């Protein structure tokens, strides 16, 4: 069981890909009196129509503006003209007046009627003229009773300093007493395998829940609802916290929300190191603390596997300024794979490959994103291949061997302790694998349903 946080699969859409797109995409003139309707049909949008927008948050991001609605966790990247159109419409200007203002400011023509329809499709419009726009039910949030005012200290600038001080103190203790460094044998604190397995599972789930709560609490302090749920990343069963909408917060708040889980693990591990230094070696308390320390540290290497969209992936995506690093990287990797296959087929046929085939999906990206996406696509392919190879060569054989051994360990000839160990392995190890399958199937079905609609 591992963890991940961030914005799930609803990161801000690029201007060229979103329904709202850019306000400059249309060519309607100020004098155009054609009545248009939004994507969902009526109410009509005429040049004299005024709209009432929902409470929207706006943040500048390089040459674009992120505009979104926290309640529904829907947001979009717009150029400066699009953000200005939203501002003018929100100030009560009619469609025609908005077009006139933008033409006076930029010298270009804009089809604001179509733009309003796109905003309505995104759920940003509460009323068009005298007609209310039906609003979708907002996604459920975990711990809805938790308000931003309850957890505002989670974003206090002193908190990272306290975490850093605790980490430095733990490092100093470990330098002076390297014997406190944990090893895999520390997990085997009891000679009863079932006790080790059950206690490890309980401690692991507790730490995992605390990790995700750290993401949720920090995001809630920034006004983002957030929702915790199970998910899958390759062969890993993960608990993830959807904090879609954090993109609208300042960068310090975004990075704090992404790194909150890692900070919690490091804080717990640092506290355990200090506690270990105060306990006598060889005692049960010392062994339990050492096992807990290792369990607190074990999830941290997984965070470096950015190709599975871990916490550090969202930090990397934010720092590189990419809208969808994983999606764009995957599209580019598939493009390169298709080109390689065509080249091999051409060589086998003895003919020269001709034509461009499909276009490079990274070509439409800004230069800084294009470079990041192409590098990340290599990390994505290599990391995914290594993970799947490790699963095939190690994880699956070990799991199957343990499950077969557990089945063979059942029966009256193995005694109470032997049967208890076998049942524990079947319940814990088998349960995790079954939960992975159920979670994978549920999420796959949800994605297919969403795509169908």
C-alpha positions in Angstrom: 0.0 0.0 0.0 1.4 3.3 -1.0 0.1 6.8 -1.3 -0.2 9.7 -3.7 -1.7 13.1 -3.6 -2.4 15.9 -6.0 -5.1 16.7 -8.5 -6.1 13.3 -9.6 -7.0 13.4 -13.3 -8.5 16.8 -13.4 -5.5 19.1 -13.8 -6.1 22.5 -15.5 -7.0 22.1 -19.2 -4.8 23.8 -21.8 -6.4 26.7 -23.6 -6.4 24.9 -26.9 -8.0 21.8 -25.4 -10.7 23.2 -23.2 -14.3 23.9 -24.0 -13.8 27.5 -22.9 -10.7 27.8 -25.1 -9.8 31.4 -25.8 -12.1 34.3 -26.2 -10.3 35.1 -29.4 -11.2 31.9 -31.2 -14.4 33.2 -32.7 -14.9 35.8 -35.3 -18.2 37.4 -34.4 -18.3 41.2 -34.8 -19.9 43.7 -32.4 -22.8 44.3 -34.8 -23.6 40.6 -35.0 -27.2 40.1 -33.9 -27.3 36.3 -34.3 -28.8 34.6 -31.3 -26.6 31.8 -30.0 -27.2 29.2 -27.3 -24.8 27.5 -25.0 -23.7 23.9 -25.3 -26.7 22.7 -23.2 -29.3 24.5 -25.3 -31.4 27.4 -24.0 -31.4 30.0 -22.5 -30.4 32.1 -25.6 -27.4 34.3 -25.7 -28.0 37.6 -27.5 -25.7 40.7 -27.8 -27.6 42.4 -25.0 -27.4 39.4 -22.7 -25.8 39.8 -19.3 -24.6 36.9 -17.2 -24.1 36.2 -13.6 -21.0 34.1 -12.9 -20.4 31.8 -9.9 -17.7 32.7 -7.4 -14.5 32.1 -9.5 -10.9 32.2 -8.5 -8.3 33.6 -10.8 -4.5 33.2 -10.7 -1.8 34.2 -13.2 0.5 31.5 -14.4 3.3 32.7 -16.7 1.5 33.8 -19.9 -1.8 32.3 -19.0 -4.5 32.7 -16.3 -6.0 29.9 -14.3 -9.7 30.5 -13.8 -11.8 28.0 -11.8 -14.5 27.3 -9.4 -13.4 25.7 -6.1 -16.8 24.2 -5.3 -16.9 22.0 -8.4 -13.1 21.6 -8.7 -13.3 22.8 -12.3 -10.7 25.1 -13.7 -9.3 26.1 -17.1 -6.2 27.9 -18.5 -7.0 31.0 -20.4 -4.9 33.7 -22.3 -5.0 37.2 -21.0 -7.9 38.1 -23.3 -10.0 35.2 -21.9 -9.3 36.2 -18.3 -10.2 39.8 -19.2 -13.5 38.6 -20.8 -14.3 36.8 -17.6 -13.6 39.9 -15.6 -15.8 42.1 -17.8 -18.7 39.6 -17.8 -18.4 39.3 -14.0 -18.6 43.1 -13.7 -22.1 43.0 -15.4 -21.2 44.0 -18.9 -23.4 42.6 -21.7 -22.0 40.4 -24.4 -21.8 43.3 -26.9 -20.2 45.6 -24.3 -17.6 43.0 -23.5 -16.8 42.5 -27.2 -16.5 46.3 -27.6 -14.2 46.7 -24.6 -11.9 43.9 -25.7 -11.8 45.3 -29.2 -10.8 48.7 -27.8 -8.1 47.1 -25.6 -6.6 44.7 -28.0 -7.7 45.7 -31.5 -9.1 42.2 -32.2 -12.6 40.8 -32.6 -14.0 38.2 -30.1 -17.1 36.0 -30.2 -18.2 36.4 -26.6 -21.5 34.7 -27.1 -19.7 31.4 -27.9 -17.4 32.1 -25.0 -20.3 32.5 -22.6 -21.7 29.1 -23.8 -18.4 27.5 -23.1 -18.2 29.0 -19.6 -21.7 27.7 -19.0 -20.7 24.2 -20.1 -17.9 24.4 -17.5 -20.4 25.3 -14.8 -19.0 28.8 -14.3 -22.3 30.6 -15.1 -25.1 30.9 -12.6 -27.6 32.9 -14.7 -27.9 33.9 -18.4 -30.1 36.9 -18.6 -33.2 36.1 -16.5 -32.7 32.3 -16.9 -30.8 30.3 -14.2 -28.3 27.8 -15.5 -28.7 24.3 -14.0 -25.8 23.5 -11.7 -24.3 20.1 -11.2 -24.0 18.7 -7.7 -20.5 19.4 -6.5 -18.2 16.4 -5.8 -18.3 15.1 -2.2 -15.5 16.1 0.0 -13.9 14.0 2.8 -14.5 15.4 6.3 -16.9 18.1 5.1 -17.3 19.5 8.6 -13.6 20.5 8.6 -13.5 24.2 7.7 -10.5 26.3 6.5 -10.6 28.3 9.8 -10.1 25.1 11.8 -6.8 24.2 10.1 -5.4 27.6 9.0 -2.2 26.9 11.0 -1.4 24.2 8.5 -0.3 26.9 6.1 1.6 29.0 8.7 5.1 29.8 7.4 6.6 28.8 10.7 5.5 25.2 10.4 8.1 24.1 7.7 10.8 25.6 10.0 9.6 23.4 12.8 9.6 20.3 10.6 13.1 21.2 9.4 14.4 21.7 13.0 13.0 18.4 14.0 14.6 16.7 11.0 18.0 18.3 11.7 17.8 17.2 15.4 17.2 13.6 14.2 20.1 13.7 11.7 22.4 15.0 14.5 21.4 12.1 16.7 21.9 9.5 14.0 25.4 10.9 13.2 26.3 10.6 16.8 24.6 7.2 17.2 24.6 5.4 13.8 23.5 2.2 15.6 20.0 3.7 15.7 19.7 3.5 11.9 17.0 0.9 11.1 17.4 -2.3 9.1 15.0 -4.8 7.7 15.5 -7.0 10.8 13.9 -4.3 12.9 10.5 -5.2 11.3 10.9 -8.8 12.7 10.5 -7.6 16.3 8.5 -10.7 17.3 9.2 -14.3 16.6 5.5 -14.8 15.6 5.1 -14.0 11.9 1.4 -13.3 12.3 2.0 -10.7 15.0 4.6 -9.0 12.9 2.3 -9.0 9.8 -0.8 -7.7 11.7 1.1 -5.1 13.6 2.9 -3.9 10.5 -0.4 -3.7 8.6 -2.0 -1.7 11.4 0.9 0.7 11.7 1.2 1.0 8.0 -2.5 1.9 7.5 -2.4 4.3 10.4 0.7 6.1 8.9 -0.9 6.1 5.4 -4.1 7.6 6.7 -2.1 10.3 8.6 -0.2 11.0 5.4 -3.3 11.6 3.4 -4.9 13.6 6.2 -1.9 15.9 6.0 -2.7 16.6 2.3 -6.4 17.0 3.0 -5.9 19.4 6.0 -3.3 21.5 4.2 -5.5 21.8 1.1 -8.6 22.5 3.2 -6.7 25.4 4.9 -6.3 26.8 1.4 -10.0 26.5 0.7 -9.9 23.3 -1.4 -12.5 20.6 -0.4 -10.4 17.5 -1.1 -11.4 13.9 -1.2 -9.5 10.7 -0.1 -10.0 7.5 -1.9 -8.3 4.3 -3.0 -6.6 4.0 -6.4 -4.0 2.1 -8.3 -0.7 3.1 -9.8 0.7 0.2 -11.9 0.9 -2.7 -9.5 0.6 -0.6 -6.4 -2.5 -0.1 -4.4 -2.5 3.5 -3.3 -4.5 5.9 -1.2 -4.8 9.2 -2.9 -6.2 12.6 -2.0 -7.9 14.6 -4.8 -7.1 18.2 -4.1 -8.2 19.5 -7.5 -8.5 23.3 -7.1 -5.2 23.8 -5.3 -3.9 25.0 -8.7 -5.8 28.2 -8.0 -3.8 28.8 -4.7 -0.5 30.7 -4.4 2.6 28.6 -5.2 3.7 28.4 -1.6 0.3 26.9 -0.6 0.4 24.5 -3.6 3.8 23.2 -2.8 2.9 22.9 0.9 -0.1 20.8 0.1 1.9 18.5 -2.2 4.7 18.0 0.3 2.5 17.8 3.5 2.5 14.0 3.5 6.2 13.7 3.1 6.7 16.3 5.8 4.5 14.2 8.1 6.4 11.0 7.5 9.7 12.8 8.1 8.3 14.4 11.3 7.1 11.0 12.6 10.4 9.4 11.7 12.4 12.2 13.3 10.4 11.9 16.5 10.9 8.2 16.6 14.7 8.6 16.3 14.7 11.0 19.3 12.6 8.5 21.2 14.9 5.6 20.3 17.8 7.6 21.7 16.1 7.7 25.0 15.2 4.0 25.3 17.5 1.1 26.2 18.7 -1.1 23.3 17.2 -4.6 23.3 14.0 -3.8 25.1 10.6 -4.4 23.6 10.0 -0.7 23.5 13.2 -0.1 21.6 12.3 -2.9 19.0 8.8 -1.5 18.5 10.1 2.0 18.0 12.7 0.8 15.5 10.0 -1.1 13.6 7.8 2.0 13.5 10.7 4.1 12.3 11.3 1.8 9.4 7.6 1.8 8.5 7.6 5.6 8.5 10.6 5.8 6.2 9.5 3.0 3.8 7.0 5.1 1.8 9.6 7.8 1.0 11.5 6.0 -1.7 8.2 5.4 -3.5 7.7 9.2 -3.7 10.7 9.4 -6.1 8.8 7.3 -8.6 7.4 10.3 -10.3 6.3 8.2 -13.3 3.5 6.9 -11.1 2.2 10.5 -10.2 3.4 10.5 -6.6 3.6 13.6 -4.4 6.9 14.6 -5.9 5.4 14.3 -9.4 3.0 17.2 -8.7 5.9 19.2 -7.3 7.8 18.6 -10.5 4.7 19.4 -12.6 4.3 22.7 -10.8 7.9 23.7 -11.0 8.1 22.9 -14.7 4.9 24.9 -15.4 3.3 21.9 -17.2 -0.5 21.5 -17.3 -0.5 17.7 -17.6 3.0 16.4 -17.4 1.9 12.7 -17.2 -0.7 12.9 -20.0 1.5 14.9 -22.3 4.5 12.7 -21.6 2.4 9.5 -22.3 1.1 11.0 -25.5 4.7 11.8 -26.7 6.0 8.3 -25.7 3.2 6.7 -27.7 4.0 9.0 -30.7 7.7 8.0 -30.5 6.7 4.3 -30.2 4.5 4.6 -33.3 7.3 6.2 -35.3 9.7 3.6 -34.3 7.4 0.8 -35.3 6.8 2.4 -38.7 10.6 2.8 -39.2 11.2 -0.8 -38.4 8.5 -2.0 -40.8 9.9 0.3 -43.5 13.4 -1.2 -43.1 11.9 -4.8 -43.3 10.1 -3.9 -46.5 13.2 -2.3 -47.9 11.5 1.0 -48.5 12.1 4.4 -47.2 9.6 5.7 -44.7 7.7 8.5 -46.2 5.3 11.1 -44.8 5.1 12.5 -41.3 2.3 10.2 -40.2 0.7 11.5 -37.1 1.9 14.9 -35.7 4.2 15.3 -32.7 1.8 16.0 -29.8 4.4 18.0 -28.0 4.8 20.4 -30.9 1.7 22.4 -29.7 3.2 22.9 -26.2 5.2 26.0 -25.2 8.9 25.6 -25.4 9.5 25.1 -21.6 6.8 22.5 -21.4 8.0 20.7 -24.6 11.4 20.1 -23.1 10.0 18.9 -19.8 7.5 16.6 -21.4 10.1 15.0 -23.7 12.5 14.3 -20.8 9.7 13.1 -18.6 8.5 10.7 -21.3 11.9 8.9 -21.0 11.5 8.7 -17.2 7.9 7.4 -17.7 8.8 4.6 -20.1 12.0 3.5 -18.3 10.4 3.6 -14.8 7.2 1.9 -15.9 9.1 -0.9 -17.6 11.4 -1.4 -14.5 8.3 -1.5 -12.2 6.5 -4.1 -14.3 9.6 -6.1 -14.7 10.2 -6.2 -11.0 6.6 -7.2 -10.4 6.9 -10.1 -12.9 10.3 -11.2 -11.6 9.9 -10.7 -7.8 6.6 -9.5 -6.5 4.3 -12.0 -8.2 6.5 -15.1 -7.5 6.9 -14.1 -3.9 3.2 -13.4 -3.4 2.3 -16.7 -5.0 4.8 -18.6 -3.0 3.5 -17.1 0.3 -0.1 -17.8 -0.7 0.6 -21.4 -1.7 2.6 -22.0 1.5 -0.3 -20.5 3.5 -2.8 -22.8 1.9 -0.6 -25.8 2.5 -0.2 -24.7 6.1 -3.9 -25.1 6.8 -5.3 -28.2 8.4 -5.4 -30.2 11.7 -1.9 -31.4 11.3 -0.3 -27.9 11.6 -1.5 -26.9 15.1 -3.1 -23.7 16.3 -0.1 -21.5 15.7 0.5 -22.8 12.2 -3.1 -22.4 11.2 -3.2 -18.9 12.7 -0.1 -17.9 10.7 -1.6 -19.3 7.5 -4.9 -17.6 7.9 -3.1 -14.3 8.6 -1.1 -14.5 5.4 -4.2 -15.3 3.4 -6.3 -12.5 4.9 -3.6 -9.8 4.8 -1.7 -10.6 1.6 -4.7 -12.1 -0.3 -6.9 -9.2 0.9 -4.5 -6.6 -0.5 -4.4 -8.2 -3.9 -8.2 -8.6 -4.0 -8.6 -5.0 -3.0 -6.2 -3.9 -5.8 -8.3 -5.8 -8.3 -11.6 -4.4 -7.0 -10.2 -0.8 -6.9 -8.7 -1.1 -10.4 -11.9 -2.4 -11.9 -14.0 0.2 -10.1 -11.8 3.1 -11.3 -11.7 1.7 -14.8 -15.4 1.4 -15.0 -15.8 5.0 -13.7 -13.4 6.3 -16.3 -15.3 4.5 -19.1 -18.6 5.8 -17.8 -17.2 9.3 -17.7 -15.9 9.0 -21.2 -19.3 7.7 -22.4 -21.1 10.7 -21.1 
